[in-house]
Amino acid sequence: MLRIRLVALACLILLPILLSAQQTEQGVLTLKQSIEIGLQNNRTLKNTLLDEEKAAYQRKEIIGSGLPQVNITGGYNNFINVFPQALPGGFFGDSEPGSVDVIAFGVPQSLRVGASVNQLLFSSSYLVGLKAAKTSEEFYRLLSQQSEEDVIYDISMNYLGSLQLELQKENLLANIDQLTGLEKILRAQVKNDLVRKVDLNRVTVNLSTLETELENLEIGIAQRKNYLKLLMGIPMDSSFNLDESLLEDPRAREVMLVEDLDAENRMDIQVLDKQQSLLDLEYKNIKASRHPMLVAFGDLNRNAFSNRFDFLSEGKIWYQGFLVGLKLDIPIFDGFATKYRASQNKVNQRQLEQNRAMAMDAAQMEYENATKKYFNSLKTLDAVAENLNLADEVLRETTLLYKESLSPLTDLLEAESTQRKAQANFNNQLVQVQIARVELLKSTGNIKKILL
């Protein structure tokens, strides 16, 4: 009895968890959830974030090049034959003047161990490099933010596009059901010689055409949803449904406050401006390469010499050497290489100015097109909403007439088909309004407001 109670208690505890997991796996995925998943898993965005991380390490690398550089050095030489040296005859007083004395200087074996330190004291190029590294880190941070906006935009557009195809499928299935019912009625009427067979054939052909269209539409839906999964960075075998309640949200028909275009808010313009800063610093760095550079250095070493390898013996004598100094490097002439590098940089800056001007024009065009499309989509939504109301009214009247045997079944079926088409057009236009909103937010650099 106790075991049964424990099993029942475990079921009560685990059942809500299992149901929740099942709902998550096969439940409805909202647009906001899709974007949040994509921002966590999109591989292109992850690579952009890795570029940003790499830029941070590059800045630290440049900082490290200005810190003391310490090296431990060592060397062992074993001369099988000591290199000979030639001296003028009579140098040591024993040979005749004018002859050549060849003798061997040095001992067969030597060992050297030491440490060297170099410290950069002054370099204009290094100071400019520090600023460029920081600016480069900011540049990659902007690229990451731009990539985030691209992910939000791509997921939003593909989500809404997939939702639009799903609505088309629902309307197509309703039409197929209607024609299937009509076909059954006509088959019975043909058997009783109440209608012509050509009417039945016409319905059969239309039904076959719709079924073929349904197959193609299902392929399109599968491809769209698979691309959406790719953007979200989730497995292709994942299963989820789209949130059709997005179209039932009262905010879907509210007129969005359209902000004036401020191109400086757009991430692509900010990226170009940061590129301009990098080119300016590159030009300064080219000029700085012609400035003097001062380096302090020190070298401490110990040396031992012997005719045989006895450097580990206790009585071995080690000779110490110690050196400190300054090294000044003043560039004088490099064959005009620096001049032409600076000229190339100026050309790059002029090209970037053209790219920025083009981007500003493109931003203005995108904003104008998006604004016009948005307000036109709202007007169209009002028109299709009015058509839907008329179709609902016609369907109600036709239904009443059919119930009173004052209208044939074909009129009722036609009214139902017209109402479904009007409903499908209304739902489709709601999606178009949402798409126009996304494009308008993107054109003003406010695409992240979709997550609010």
C-alpha positions as CSV (number, residue, x, y, z in Angstrom):
1,M,0.0,0.0,0.0
2,L,2.8,2.4,0.9
3,R,4.5,1.6,-2.4
4,I,1.3,2.4,-4.4
5,R,1.0,5.7,-2.6
6,L,4.6,6.6,-3.3
7,V,4.1,5.8,-7.0
8,A,1.0,7.9,-7.1
9,L,2.8,10.8,-5.4
10,A,5.7,10.6,-7.9
11,C,3.2,10.7,-10.8
12,L,1.6,13.8,-9.4
13,I,4.9,15.4,-9.1
14,L,6.3,14.4,-12.5
15,L,3.2,14.7,-14.5
16,P,3.2,18.6,-14.7
17,I,6.9,18.5,-15.6
18,L,6.4,16.0,-18.4
19,L,3.4,18.0,-19.7
20,S,5.4,21.2,-19.6
21,A,8.3,19.6,-21.5
22,Q,5.8,18.3,-24.1
23,Q,4.3,21.7,-24.6
24,T,7.7,23.2,-25.0
25,E,8.7,20.7,-27.6
26,Q,5.5,20.7,-29.7
27,G,4.0,24.0,-28.5
28,V,3.6,27.4,-30.1
29,L,6.7,29.4,-30.6
30,T,6.1,33.2,-30.6
31,L,8.0,35.7,-32.6
32,K,9.7,37.1,-29.6
33,Q,10.8,33.6,-28.4
34,S,12.2,32.9,-31.9
35,I,14.3,36.0,-31.9
36,E,15.6,35.3,-28.3
37,I,16.5,31.8,-29.3
38,G,18.3,33.1,-32.4
39,L,20.3,35.7,-30.5
40,Q,21.5,32.8,-28.3
41,N,22.2,30.2,-31.0
42,N,22.7,31.9,-34.4
43,R,26.1,30.8,-35.6
44,T,26.9,33.9,-37.7
45,L,26.3,36.0,-34.6
46,K,28.5,33.7,-32.5
47,N,31.3,34.2,-35.0
48,T,30.9,38.0,-34.8
49,L,31.1,37.8,-31.1
50,L,34.2,35.8,-31.3
51,D,35.7,38.5,-33.6
52,E,34.9,41.0,-30.9
53,E,36.6,38.8,-28.3
54,K,39.6,38.4,-30.6
55,A,39.8,42.2,-31.0
56,A,40.0,42.5,-27.2
57,Y,43.0,40.1,-27.1
58,Q,44.7,42.0,-30.0
59,R,44.5,45.2,-27.9
60,K,46.1,43.4,-25.0
61,E,48.8,42.1,-27.3
62,I,49.6,45.6,-28.4
63,I,49.7,46.8,-24.8
64,G,52.0,43.9,-24.0
65,S,54.5,44.9,-26.6
66,G,55.1,48.1,-24.7
67,L,55.9,46.2,-21.4
68,P,59.4,44.9,-20.6
69,Q,60.5,42.1,-22.9
70,V,62.6,39.6,-20.9
71,N,64.5,36.7,-22.5
72,I,66.7,34.0,-21.1
73,T,69.5,33.0,-23.5
74,G,72.0,30.2,-23.5
75,G,74.6,28.7,-25.8
76,Y,77.1,25.9,-25.9
77,N,80.0,25.7,-28.4
78,N,82.3,22.7,-29.0
79,F,85.0,23.5,-31.5
80,I,86.3,20.2,-32.9
81,N,88.9,22.3,-34.5
82,V,89.4,25.8,-33.2
83,F,89.0,28.3,-36.0
84,P,92.5,29.6,-37.1
85,Q,93.4,33.3,-37.3
86,A,96.0,34.9,-39.5
87,L,98.4,37.5,-38.1
88,P,101.2,39.5,-39.7
89,G,104.6,37.9,-39.4
90,G,106.7,39.2,-36.6
91,F,103.7,40.1,-34.5
92,F,105.0,38.1,-31.6
93,G,108.7,38.7,-32.5
94,D,109.7,35.2,-33.5
95,S,108.8,35.1,-37.3
96,E,110.2,37.2,-40.0
97,P,108.6,40.5,-41.0
98,G,106.4,40.1,-44.1
99,S,105.4,36.5,-43.4
100,V,102.0,35.3,-42.1
101,D,101.6,33.6,-38.7
102,V,98.5,31.3,-38.4
103,I,97.4,30.5,-34.9
104,A,94.3,29.3,-33.1
105,F,92.6,31.6,-30.6
106,G,90.2,30.3,-28.0
107,V,89.5,27.1,-26.3
108,P,87.6,24.1,-27.7
109,Q,84.5,24.4,-25.4
110,S,82.5,27.3,-24.0
111,L,79.1,27.7,-22.2
112,R,77.1,30.9,-21.9
113,V,73.9,31.6,-19.9
114,G,72.3,35.0,-19.7
115,A,69.2,37.2,-19.5
116,S,68.3,40.3,-21.6
117,V,65.7,43.0,-21.0
118,N,64.3,45.5,-23.5
119,Q,62.0,48.3,-22.5
120,L,60.4,50.6,-25.0
121,L,60.8,54.2,-23.8
122,F,59.3,56.2,-26.6
123,S,57.5,55.3,-29.9
124,S,54.9,57.4,-31.5
125,S,53.8,54.4,-33.5
126,Y,53.1,52.5,-30.3
127,L,51.0,55.3,-28.8
128,V,48.9,55.5,-32.0
129,G,48.7,51.7,-32.1
130,L,47.1,51.7,-28.6
131,K,44.4,54.1,-29.8
132,A,43.8,52.1,-33.0
133,A,43.5,48.9,-30.9
134,K,40.8,50.4,-28.7
135,T,39.0,51.8,-31.8
136,S,39.2,48.4,-33.5
137,E,37.6,46.8,-30.4
138,E,34.8,49.3,-30.6
139,F,34.5,48.6,-34.3
140,Y,34.0,44.9,-33.7
141,R,31.5,45.7,-31.0
142,L,29.5,47.7,-33.5
143,L,29.7,44.8,-35.9
144,S,28.3,42.5,-33.2
145,Q,25.4,44.8,-32.7
146,Q,24.8,45.1,-36.4
147,S,24.8,41.3,-36.6
148,E,22.3,41.1,-33.8
149,E,20.0,43.5,-35.7
150,D,20.5,41.4,-38.9
151,V,19.5,38.3,-36.9
152,I,16.4,40.0,-35.5
153,Y,15.4,41.2,-39.0
154,D,16.0,37.9,-40.7
155,I,14.1,35.9,-38.1
156,S,11.2,38.3,-38.1
157,M,10.8,38.4,-41.8
158,N,11.1,34.6,-42.2
159,Y,8.7,34.0,-39.2
160,L,6.1,36.3,-40.7
161,G,6.7,34.8,-44.1
162,S,6.2,31.3,-42.7
163,L,3.1,32.4,-40.9
164,Q,1.7,33.9,-44.1
165,L,2.2,30.5,-45.9
166,E,0.5,28.7,-43.0
167,L,-2.5,31.0,-43.4
168,Q,-2.6,30.3,-47.1
169,K,-2.5,26.6,-46.3
170,E,-5.5,26.9,-43.9
171,N,-7.5,28.7,-46.6
172,L,-6.5,26.1,-49.2
173,L,-7.5,23.2,-47.0
174,A,-10.9,24.9,-46.4
175,N,-11.5,25.3,-50.1
176,I,-10.5,21.7,-50.6
177,D,-12.9,20.5,-48.0
178,Q,-15.6,22.6,-49.6
179,L,-15.0,21.2,-53.1
180,T,-14.7,17.7,-51.7
181,G,-18.2,18.1,-50.2
182,L,-19.5,19.6,-53.4
183,E,-18.0,16.8,-55.4
184,K,-19.8,14.2,-53.3
185,I,-23.1,16.0,-53.8
186,L,-22.6,16.3,-57.5
187,R,-21.7,12.7,-57.9
188,A,-25.0,11.7,-56.3
189,Q,-26.9,14.2,-58.4
190,V,-25.2,12.9,-61.6
191,K,-26.3,9.4,-60.7
192,N,-29.9,10.7,-60.4
193,D,-29.5,12.7,-63.7
194,L,-30.1,16.0,-61.8
195,V,-27.0,17.8,-63.1
196,R,-24.6,17.4,-66.0
197,K,-21.5,15.3,-65.7
198,V,-19.5,18.3,-67.1
199,D,-20.2,20.2,-63.9
200,L,-18.8,17.3,-61.9
201,N,-15.7,17.1,-64.1
202,R,-15.2,20.9,-63.6
203,V,-15.2,20.5,-59.8
204,T,-13.0,17.5,-60.0
205,V,-10.4,19.4,-62.1
206,N,-10.5,22.3,-59.7
207,L,-10.1,20.0,-56.7
208,S,-7.1,18.3,-58.3
209,T,-5.5,21.7,-59.0
210,L,-6.0,22.8,-55.4
211,E,-4.4,19.5,-54.1
212,T,-1.4,20.1,-56.4
213,E,-1.2,23.6,-55.1
214,L,-1.4,22.3,-51.5
215,E,1.6,20.0,-52.1
216,N,3.7,22.8,-53.5
217,L,2.7,25.1,-50.6
218,E,3.6,22.4,-48.1
219,I,7.1,22.2,-49.7
220,G,7.4,26.0,-49.5
221,I,6.3,25.9,-45.8
222,A,8.9,23.2,-45.0
223,Q,11.7,25.1,-46.7
224,R,10.8,28.4,-45.0
225,K,10.6,26.8,-41.6
226,N,13.9,24.9,-42.1
227,Y,15.6,28.2,-43.0
228,L,14.0,29.7,-39.9
229,K,15.5,26.9,-37.8
230,L,18.8,27.6,-39.4
231,L,18.6,31.3,-38.4
232,M,17.6,30.3,-34.9
233,G,20.4,27.8,-34.7
234,I,18.2,24.9,-33.6
235,P,18.2,21.3,-35.0
236,M,16.3,20.6,-38.2
237,D,14.2,17.9,-36.6
238,S,12.8,20.4,-34.1
239,S,9.0,20.7,-34.2
240,F,7.0,23.8,-33.3
241,N,4.0,25.8,-34.4
242,L,3.8,29.4,-35.3
243,D,1.8,31.9,-33.1
244,E,-1.2,32.9,-35.2
245,S,-2.5,34.9,-32.2
246,L,0.0,37.5,-33.3
247,L,-2.6,38.6,-35.8
248,E,-5.4,38.7,-33.2
249,D,-3.4,41.0,-31.0
250,P,-5.2,44.4,-30.9
251,R,-1.8,46.1,-31.2
252,A,-1.5,44.5,-34.7
253,R,-3.9,47.1,-36.0
254,E,-2.7,50.0,-34.1
255,V,-0.9,52.7,-36.0
256,M,2.7,52.8,-35.0
257,L,4.3,56.2,-34.2
258,V,6.7,56.7,-37.1
259,E,9.9,58.5,-36.0
260,D,11.9,60.8,-38.2
261,L,14.9,59.3,-39.8
262,D,18.2,59.9,-37.9
263,A,20.7,58.1,-39.9
264,E,23.3,58.3,-37.1
265,N,21.1,55.8,-35.2
266,R,21.6,53.2,-37.9
267,M,24.3,50.6,-37.1
268,D,25.6,50.5,-40.7
269,I,26.4,54.2,-40.6
270,Q,28.0,53.9,-37.2
271,V,30.2,51.1,-38.5
272,L,31.3,53.3,-41.5
273,D,32.1,56.1,-39.1
274,K,34.2,53.8,-37.0
275,Q,36.0,52.6,-40.1
276,Q,36.8,56.3,-40.8
277,S,38.3,56.6,-37.3
278,L,40.5,53.5,-38.0
279,L,41.7,55.0,-41.3
280,D,42.6,58.2,-39.5
281,L,44.6,56.3,-37.0
282,E,46.2,54.3,-39.7
283,Y,47.4,57.5,-41.4
284,K,48.8,58.8,-38.1
285,N,50.6,55.5,-37.6
286,I,52.1,55.7,-41.0
287,K,53.4,59.2,-40.2
288,A,54.6,58.0,-36.8
289,S,56.8,55.4,-38.4
290,R,59.1,58.3,-39.4
291,H,59.5,59.4,-35.8
292,P,62.4,58.4,-33.6
293,M,62.1,55.4,-31.4
294,L,64.0,55.0,-28.1
295,V,64.6,51.6,-26.4
296,A,66.5,50.8,-23.2
297,F,68.2,47.4,-22.9
298,G,70.2,45.4,-20.4
299,D,72.1,42.1,-20.8
300,L,73.5,40.0,-17.9
301,N,75.4,36.8,-18.7
302,R,77.9,34.3,-17.3
303,N,80.5,32.5,-19.4
304,A,82.7,29.5,-18.8
305,F,85.6,28.2,-21.0
306,S,87.3,24.8,-20.9
307,N,89.3,22.4,-23.0
308,R,86.9,19.6,-22.0
309,F,83.3,19.4,-20.8
310,D,83.8,20.0,-17.0
311,F,81.3,22.9,-16.6
312,L,79.5,21.1,-13.8
313,S,82.5,20.7,-11.6
314,E,82.5,22.6,-8.3
315,G,85.8,24.5,-9.0
316,K,84.7,25.8,-12.4
317,I,85.2,29.5,-12.8
318,W,82.3,31.5,-14.4
319,Y,83.0,35.0,-15.8
320,Q,80.2,37.5,-15.5
321,G,79.3,40.2,-18.0
322,F,76.8,43.0,-17.6
323,L,75.6,45.5,-20.1
324,V,73.0,48.3,-20.1
325,G,72.4,50.9,-22.8
326,L,70.0,52.9,-24.9
327,K,69.1,52.4,-28.6
328,L,67.9,55.4,-30.6
329,D,66.4,54.7,-34.1
330,I,65.9,57.7,-36.3
331,P,64.5,56.9,-39.8
332,I,66.1,59.1,-42.5
333,F,65.1,57.8,-45.9
334,D,63.0,54.7,-47.0
335,G,62.7,55.3,-50.7
336,F,59.4,57.2,-50.3
337,A,57.7,54.0,-49.1
338,T,56.0,55.9,-46.2
339,K,54.8,58.6,-48.5
340,Y,53.1,56.2,-50.8
341,R,51.5,54.2,-48.0
342,A,50.1,57.5,-46.7
343,S,48.8,58.3,-50.2
344,Q,47.1,54.9,-50.4
345,N,45.4,55.6,-47.0
346,K,44.1,58.9,-48.3
347,V,42.6,57.1,-51.3
348,N,40.9,54.6,-49.0
349,Q,39.5,57.5,-47.0
350,R,38.0,59.0,-50.1
351,Q,36.5,55.7,-51.1
352,L,35.0,55.4,-47.6
353,E,33.5,58.9,-47.9
354,Q,31.8,57.7,-51.1
355,N,30.5,54.6,-49.4
356,R,29.1,56.6,-46.5
357,A,27.4,59.0,-48.9
358,M,25.9,56.1,-50.7
359,A,24.8,54.5,-47.4
360,M,23.1,57.7,-46.3
361,D,21.2,57.9,-49.6
362,A,20.3,54.2,-49.3
363,A,19.1,54.8,-45.7
364,Q,16.9,57.7,-46.9
365,M,15.5,55.6,-49.7
366,E,14.8,52.6,-47.4
367,Y,13.1,54.9,-44.9
368,E,10.9,56.5,-47.6
369,N,10.0,53.2,-49.1
370,A,9.3,51.6,-45.7
371,T,7.1,54.5,-44.5
372,K,5.1,54.5,-47.7
373,K,4.7,50.7,-47.6
374,Y,3.6,50.8,-44.0
375,F,0.8,53.4,-44.4
376,N,-0.3,51.8,-47.7
377,S,-0.5,48.5,-45.9
378,L,-2.7,50.1,-43.3
379,K,-5.0,51.5,-46.0
380,T,-5.2,48.1,-47.6
381,L,-6.0,46.5,-44.3
382,D,-9.0,48.8,-43.8
383,A,-10.2,47.9,-47.4
384,V,-9.9,44.2,-46.9
385,A,-11.5,44.5,-43.4
386,E,-14.5,46.2,-45.1
387,N,-14.6,43.4,-47.7
388,L,-14.6,40.9,-44.9
389,N,-17.5,42.5,-43.2
390,L,-19.4,42.5,-46.5
391,A,-18.6,38.8,-47.1
392,D,-19.8,38.0,-43.6
393,E,-23.0,39.8,-44.2
394,V,-23.5,38.0,-47.6
395,L,-22.8,34.6,-45.9
396,R,-25.4,35.3,-43.2
397,E,-28.1,36.3,-45.7
398,T,-27.3,33.4,-48.0
399,T,-27.5,31.0,-45.0
400,L,-30.9,32.3,-44.0
401,L,-32.2,32.0,-47.6
402,Y,-30.8,28.5,-47.9
403,K,-32.5,27.4,-44.6
404,E,-35.8,28.8,-46.0
405,S,-35.1,26.9,-49.3
406,L,-34.9,30.2,-51.2
407,S,-31.3,29.8,-52.3
408,P,-29.5,26.7,-53.8
409,L,-26.7,24.9,-52.1
410,T,-24.2,26.2,-54.7
411,D,-24.9,29.8,-53.7
412,L,-24.3,28.9,-50.1
413,L,-21.0,27.2,-51.0
414,E,-20.0,30.1,-53.1
415,A,-20.8,32.5,-50.3
416,E,-18.7,30.4,-47.8
417,S,-15.8,30.3,-50.3
418,T,-16.0,34.1,-50.8
419,Q,-16.0,34.6,-47.0
420,R,-13.0,32.4,-46.5
421,K,-11.1,34.2,-49.3
422,A,-12.0,37.5,-47.6
423,Q,-10.8,36.2,-44.3
424,A,-7.6,34.9,-45.8
425,N,-7.0,38.2,-47.5
426,F,-7.6,40.0,-44.2
427,N,-5.2,37.6,-42.3
428,N,-2.6,38.0,-45.1
429,Q,-2.8,41.8,-44.9
430,L,-2.3,41.7,-41.2
431,V,0.9,39.8,-41.9
432,Q,1.8,42.4,-44.5
433,V,1.3,45.2,-41.9
434,Q,3.6,43.4,-39.5
435,I,6.2,42.9,-42.2
436,A,6.0,46.7,-43.1
437,R,6.5,47.5,-39.4
438,V,9.6,45.4,-39.2
439,E,11.0,47.1,-42.3
440,L,10.2,50.5,-41.0
441,L,11.9,49.8,-37.6
442,K,14.9,48.5,-39.5
443,S,15.1,51.6,-41.6
444,T,15.2,53.9,-38.6
445,G,17.7,51.7,-36.7
446,N,15.1,50.6,-34.1
447,I,14.7,47.0,-35.0
448,K,15.4,45.9,-31.4
449,K,12.0,47.4,-30.4
450,I,10.4,44.3,-31.7
451,L,11.6,42.6,-28.4
452,L,9.8,45.1,-26.2
